[in-house]
């Protein structure tokens, strides 16, 4: 590693260690790099900053954020949880399973882990504790299960990866279904296994057919939202960008006129809140793009590729090294920044090892999704810790069994790519 590269890395890590906001860390490091190690004017950096936000692919992210806020402000989330409850809550550990299933359903609409934690954790953790589930299980499951929000499509991480890699977004979405379903099954099985012989928690009665029918009828309009999103995308009725807009219009119509969960006066507040969240995301994207521009001009990705190829020749070893690196990155950086920075660094290496960029996009997304639950920077740990009034150590320990399940699924999709790429290939998004 050259001295200039080491200095830039130390500046970036130093800024992060002093709790400077991520976008400022990236932008400041890029400015220093431009001033010290290039002869190019800073105007080029300013152009990169504005050009990064003038990207049509980001529209889909902004509208899915708005859709998620509409749902959490209304009653769609509660209707989805009622459906999940009636399907599995009568099983041993059923309320925990309902929370896992609810995270999967909400993730199939919002595309965000943080939104899923905030929307479901706030009432699921108290509900689990009220029904005598152990604290460590209650906190652990509702910290880890929301990772499904960014793994099951639509996923904000996948949208950003598609933007920088030019991989088909629809095809990338299809890769997320299998790991999401496997994680749901794995966490539900673990829940059943630890509760099957326990009697110290409240077990729900088996619902009658009439009760099931009633809940499904109440939740019909909510359940139709993911059906419209994915049915429209994969039938060719509309693109992923258009699907986000359709989802917003549909959710708003349902909440205003059918569920009547929000009023017209609430729409302005929801829109402003979504705009603030979107602006936060955009400014991180801008900072990451500026830093990525510096890396590209200095040919750092190419130099890293040469160094990796000099020491690693096996695709299996390369994938293992990538996973170990991403585990560490996930502990320190959010999925948006990490995807925008690491994507351009790793993409040039994939061809040498015969790894499909779509497969790598899934590996990157799942790794960084799990990072939401790994200390010291895992956002989900702090959110659920605040909800349950528990410290970081307690939450980190409680989440370990669920993280182990998610890492097992990650290992499976890493080393058996044919399984994860089968669906995109069948649907014509991959040769």
C-alpha positions in Angstrom: 0.0 0.0 0.0 1.4 3.4 -1.0 1.9 6.1 1.7 -0.8 8.3 0.1 -3.4 5.5 0.3 -2.5 4.8 3.9 -2.9 8.4 4.8 -6.4 8.6 3.1 -7.5 5.4 4.9 -6.3 6.8 8.3 -8.1 10.1 7.7 -11.4 8.2 6.9 -11.1 5.9 9.9 -10.1 8.8 12.1 -13.1 10.8 11.1 -15.4 7.9 11.8 -13.8 7.2 15.2 -14.5 10.8 16.3 -18.2 10.3 15.4 -18.2 12.7 12.5 -21.3 12.0 10.4 -20.6 9.4 7.7 -21.3 11.7 4.7 -18.9 14.3 6.1 -16.3 11.6 6.7 -16.5 10.5 3.0 -16.7 14.0 1.6 -13.9 15.5 3.7 -11.6 12.5 2.9 -12.3 13.0 -0.8 -11.5 16.7 -0.6 -8.2 16.0 1.2 -7.3 13.4 -1.4 -8.1 15.7 -4.3 -6.1 18.6 -2.8 -3.0 16.6 -1.8 -2.7 13.8 -4.3 -4.3 15.0 -7.6 -3.8 18.0 -9.9 -7.5 18.2 -10.6 -9.7 21.1 -9.6 -12.2 20.7 -6.7 -14.9 21.8 -9.1 -14.8 18.2 -10.5 -15.7 16.9 -7.1 -18.6 19.3 -6.8 -19.8 18.1 -10.2 -19.6 14.5 -9.0 -21.6 15.4 -5.9 -24.5 16.9 -7.8 -24.4 14.3 -10.6 -24.7 11.5 -8.1 -28.0 12.8 -6.9 -29.3 13.4 -10.4 -29.9 9.7 -10.9 -33.3 8.3 -11.9 -32.5 5.0 -10.2 -32.8 6.8 -6.8 -36.4 7.6 -7.4 -37.4 4.0 -6.5 -35.6 4.4 -3.1 -37.4 7.7 -2.3 -40.9 6.3 -3.1 -40.4 3.1 -1.1 -39.4 5.3 1.9 -42.6 7.2 1.5 -44.6 4.0 1.1 -43.1 2.6 4.3 -43.9 5.8 6.2 -47.5 5.7 5.0 -47.9 2.2 6.3 -46.4 2.9 9.7 -48.5 6.0 10.1 -51.7 4.0 9.2 -52.9 0.6 10.1 -51.5 -1.5 7.3 -48.7 -2.8 9.6 -51.2 -3.8 12.2 -53.3 -5.7 9.7 -50.2 -7.5 8.4 -49.3 -8.5 12.0 -52.9 -9.8 12.6 -52.5 -12.0 9.5 -49.2 -13.3 10.8 -50.6 -13.9 14.2 -53.6 -15.9 13.1 -51.4 -18.1 10.9 -48.8 -19.1 13.5 -49.4 -17.7 16.9 -51.1 -20.9 18.2 -47.8 -22.9 17.7 -45.2 -23.2 20.5 -43.5 -19.9 20.4 -46.1 -18.7 17.9 -46.1 -15.0 18.9 -42.3 -14.9 18.2 -42.9 -16.6 14.8 -45.6 -14.1 14.1 -43.1 -11.3 14.7 -40.6 -13.0 12.2 -43.3 -13.5 9.6 -44.5 -9.9 10.1 -40.9 -8.7 9.5 -40.9 -10.7 6.2 -44.2 -9.2 5.1 -43.2 -5.7 6.0 -39.8 -6.1 4.4 -41.6 -7.1 1.1 -42.9 -3.5 1.0 -40.6 -1.1 2.8 -37.1 -2.3 1.7 -35.5 -1.0 4.9 -34.3 -2.7 8.0 -34.5 0.4 10.2 -38.1 1.0 9.1 -38.9 -2.6 10.0 -37.3 -2.4 13.4 -39.1 0.9 14.2 -42.5 -0.3 12.8 -42.6 -3.7 14.4 -40.2 -3.7 17.3 -42.1 -0.9 19.1 -45.1 -3.1 19.8 -43.8 -6.6 19.3 -41.2 -6.5 22.0 -43.7 -5.3 24.7 -46.3 -7.9 23.4 -43.8 -10.7 23.7 -42.7 -9.7 27.2 -46.4 -9.3 28.3 -47.0 -12.9 27.1 -44.1 -14.2 29.3 -41.5 -14.7 26.6 -38.0 -14.4 28.0 -36.4 -11.0 27.6 -33.3 -12.2 25.8 -35.5 -14.1 23.2 -37.9 -11.1 22.8 -35.2 -8.6 22.2 -33.0 -10.9 20.1 -35.7 -12.0 17.7 -37.0 -8.4 17.1 -33.5 -7.2 16.5 -32.4 -9.8 14.0 -35.7 -10.5 12.1 -36.0 -7.0 10.7 -32.9 -7.7 8.7 -35.4 -9.3 6.3 -36.5 -5.8 5.4 -33.3 -5.3 3.3 -32.9 -8.9 2.1 -36.4 -9.6 0.9 -37.1 -7.3 -2.1 -37.6 -4.5 -2.6 -34.3 -3.7 -0.9 -32.6 -0.3 -0.8 -29.2 -1.9 -0.7 -30.0 -3.9 -3.9 -31.3 -0.7 -5.6 -28.0 1.1 -4.9 -25.9 -1.9 -6.0 -27.9 -2.2 -9.2 -27.2 1.6 -9.8 -23.4 1.2 -9.6 -23.1 -2.2 -11.2 -25.7 -2.0 -14.0 -27.0 -5.4 -13.0 -30.7 -5.9 -13.7 -32.6 -4.7 -10.6 -35.5 -7.0 -11.2 -33.1 -10.0 -11.4 -31.3 -8.9 -8.3 -34.7 -8.7 -6.5 -35.4 -12.3 -7.4 -32.2 -13.5 -5.7 -33.4 -12.1 -2.4 -36.5 -14.3 -2.0 -34.7 -17.6 -1.3 -32.3 -16.3 1.5 -35.2 -14.4 3.0 -37.5 -17.5 3.1 -34.7 -19.6 4.5 -34.0 -17.1 7.3 -37.7 -17.0 8.2 -37.8 -20.9 8.3 -34.6 -21.1 10.3 -35.6 -18.5 12.9 -39.1 -20.0 13.2 -37.7 -23.5 13.6 -35.3 -22.2 16.4 -38.3 -20.5 18.0 -40.3 -23.7 18.0 -37.4 -25.8 19.2 -36.7 -23.7 22.3 -40.4 -23.2 23.2 -41.9 -26.6 22.4 -41.5 -28.0 25.9 -41.8 -24.7 27.8 -45.0 -23.8 29.8 -43.9 -20.5 31.3 -45.2 -18.4 28.4 -48.7 -17.6 27.2 -49.7 -19.8 24.2 -52.5 -18.6 22.0 -55.5 -20.8 21.3 -55.9 -22.4 17.9 -58.1 -20.0 15.9 -61.3 -21.2 14.3 -61.7 -21.2 10.5 -64.2 -18.3 11.0 -61.5 -16.3 12.8 -58.9 -17.0 10.2 -61.3 -15.9 7.4 -62.2 -12.7 9.3 -58.5 -11.7 9.8 -57.7 -12.5 6.1 -60.6 -10.5 5.0 -59.5 -7.5 7.2 -56.0 -7.8 5.9 -56.8 -8.3 2.2 -56.0 -4.8 1.1 -52.7 -4.8 3.1 -51.7 -8.2 1.6 -52.4 -7.0 -1.9 -49.6 -4.4 -1.6 -46.7 -6.8 -2.1 -48.7 -8.7 -4.7 -49.2 -5.5 -6.7 -45.5 -4.6 -6.4 -44.0 -7.9 -7.4 -46.9 -8.9 -9.7 -46.5 -5.7 -11.6 -42.7 -5.8 -11.8 -42.3 -9.5 -12.9 -45.4 -9.5 -15.2 -43.9 -6.5 -17.1 -46.8 -4.3 -16.3 -44.4 -1.6 -14.9 -40.8 -1.2 -13.9 -39.3 -1.2 -10.4 -39.3 2.6 -10.4 -43.0 2.7 -11.5 -43.8 0.0 -8.9 -42.6 2.2 -6.1 -44.9 5.0 -7.2 -47.8 2.6 -7.7 -47.2 1.2 -4.1 -47.3 4.8 -2.7 -50.5 5.7 -4.4 -52.1 2.4 -3.5 -51.0 2.6 0.2 -52.2 6.2 0.5 -55.6 5.3 -1.1 -56.1 2.3 1.2 -55.2 4.2 4.3 -57.3 7.3 3.5 -60.4 5.7 2.0 -60.6 2.1 3.0 -58.8 1.6 6.4 -59.2 5.3 7.2 -56.0 5.0 9.3 -54.8 8.4 8.4 -56.4 11.7 7.6 -55.7 14.2 4.9 -54.0 16.5 7.4 -51.5 13.7 8.2 -50.3 13.4 4.6 -48.2 16.6 4.8 -46.4 15.4 7.9 -45.7 12.0 6.4 -44.4 13.6 3.2 -42.1 15.9 5.1 -40.8 13.0 7.3 -40.1 11.0 4.2 -38.3 13.9 2.5 -36.0 14.3 5.5 -35.2 10.6 5.5 -34.6 10.7 1.7 -32.4 13.8 2.0 -30.3 11.9 4.6 -29.9 9.0 2.2 -29.1 11.2 -0.7 -26.4 13.1 1.1 -24.7 9.8 2.1 -24.9 8.7 -1.6 -23.3 12.0 -2.6 -20.5 11.7 -0.1 -19.8 8.1 -1.1 -19.8 9.0 -4.8 -17.2 11.8 -4.2 -15.0 9.4 -2.3 -15.5 6.7 -5.0 -14.5 9.3 -7.6 -11.2 9.8 -5.8 -10.6 6.1 -5.6 -11.3 5.7 -9.3 -8.9 8.5 -10.3 -6.2 7.1 -8.2 -6.9 3.6 -9.7 -7.1 2.2 -6.2 -9.7 -0.5 -7.1 -7.4 -1.8 -9.9 -4.4 -1.9 -7.5 -6.4 -3.8 -4.9 -7.5 -6.2 -7.6 -3.9 -6.8 -8.6 -2.9 -7.4 -5.0 -5.7 -9.8 -4.3 -5.0 -11.8 -7.5 -1.4 -12.1 -6.5 -2.2 -13.9 -3.3 -5.6 -15.6 -4.0 -6.3 -17.9 -6.9 -9.3 -20.0 -5.6 -12.9 -18.6 -5.9 -13.8 -20.3 -2.7 -11.0 -18.6 -0.8 -11.8 -15.3 -2.4 -15.5 -15.6 -1.4 -14.4 -16.5 2.2 -12.1 -13.5 2.3 -14.8 -11.2 1.0 -17.3 -12.5 3.6 -14.9 -12.0 6.4 -14.1 -8.5 5.2 -17.7 -7.6 4.9 -18.5 -8.9 8.4 -16.0 -6.4 9.7 -17.2 -3.6 7.4 -20.8 -4.3 8.5 -19.8 -3.7 12.1 -18.6 -0.2 11.3 -20.5 1.2 8.3 -24.1 1.4 7.2 -25.4 -0.5 4.1 -25.7 2.6 1.9 -22.2 3.9 2.4 -20.6 0.4 2.3 -22.4 -0.5 -1.0 -21.5 2.8 -2.7 -17.8 2.5 -1.6 -17.1 -1.2 -1.8 -19.2 -2.1 -4.9 -16.8 -0.3 -7.3 -13.8 -1.8 -5.5 -14.9 -5.4 -5.7 -16.7 -5.5 -9.1 -13.4 -5.5 -11.1 -12.3 -8.6 -9.3 -15.3 -10.8 -10.0 -14.5 -11.7 -13.6 -11.1 -13.2 -12.6 -12.8 -15.6 -10.2 -15.9 -16.3 -12.4 -18.3 -14.8 -10.0 -21.5 -13.4 -11.3 -22.1 -9.7 -10.3 -25.7 -10.5 -9.5 -24.6 -13.3 -7.1 -22.0 -10.9 -5.5 -24.7 -8.3 -5.1 -26.8 -10.7 -3.0 -23.7 -11.7 -0.9 -22.9 -8.0 -0.3 -26.5 -7.1 0.6 -27.0 -10.1 3.1 -23.6 -9.4 4.7 -24.3 -5.7 5.3 -27.9 -6.5 6.4 -26.5 -8.7 9.2 -24.3 -5.7 10.0 -27.3 -3.9 11.4 -27.1 -6.4 14.3 -23.4 -6.4 15.0 -21.7 -4.1 17.4 -20.3 -1.4 17.8 -22.3 0.4 15.0 -25.3 -1.9 14.5 -28.2 0.5 14.3 -30.8 -2.2 15.2 -29.0 -2.9 18.5 -29.5 0.6 19.7 -33.1 0.9 18.6 -34.3 -2.3 20.3 -32.1 -1.5 23.3 -33.9 1.8 23.7 -37.3 0.1 23.2 -36.6 -2.6 25.8 -34.4 -0.4 28.1 -31.4 -2.7 27.7 -27.7 -2.0 27.2 -25.7 -2.8 24.1 -24.1 -5.9 25.7 -27.4 -7.5 26.6 -28.9 -6.9 23.1 -25.7 -8.1 21.4 -25.8 -11.3 23.4 -29.5 -11.8 22.9 -29.2 -11.6 19.1 -26.4 -14.2 18.7 -28.6 -17.3 18.0 -30.5 -15.5 15.2 -27.3 -14.0 13.7 -25.8 -17.6 13.6 -28.9 -18.7 11.6 -28.4 -15.8 9.2 -24.7 -16.5 8.7 -25.6 -20.2 8.0 -27.9 -19.0 5.2 -25.2 -16.6 4.0 -22.7 -19.5 3.7 -25.3 -21.5 1.8 -26.0 -18.8 -0.8 -22.3 -18.0 -1.1 -21.1 -21.4 -2.1 -24.2 -22.7 -3.9 -24.8 -19.8 -6.4 -26.8 -22.0 -8.8 -29.6 -22.2 -6.3 -29.8 -18.4 -5.7 -29.4 -17.6 -9.4 -31.9 -20.1 -10.6 -35.0 -17.9 -10.3 -33.4 -14.9 -12.2 -32.3 -17.3 -14.9 -35.7 -18.9 -15.3 -37.4 -15.4 -15.4 -34.9 -14.3 -18.2 -32.9 -11.8 -16.2 -29.7 -13.9 -16.5 -28.1 -15.8 -19.3 
